[in-house]
Amino acid sequence: MPWTTDRYPVSMKRLPPTVREKAIEIANALLAEGYPEGQAIRIAIARAKQWAQQHLSH
């Protein structure tokens, strides 16, 4: 079941809302590609933080 802005992994709880939304989007895409849940979460958080540094720090 895909994650949403209302239902997401606990490890995403402390992310800023914009970064969390991106992490949820990435994690759902990784799950659809067949990644295991734990790995999808870790990758998604890392990629969302990178995305935020590139797009939100201006």
Long-range contacts (C-beta under 8 A, 24 or more apart in sequence): 2-28, 2-31, 3-27, 3-28, 9-41, 11-41, 11-45, 12-41, 12-45, 15-45, 15-48, 15-49, 16-52, 18-52, 18-56, 19-48, 19-49, 19-51, 19-52, 19-56, 20-48, 22-47, 22-48, 22-51, 22-52, 23-47, 23-48
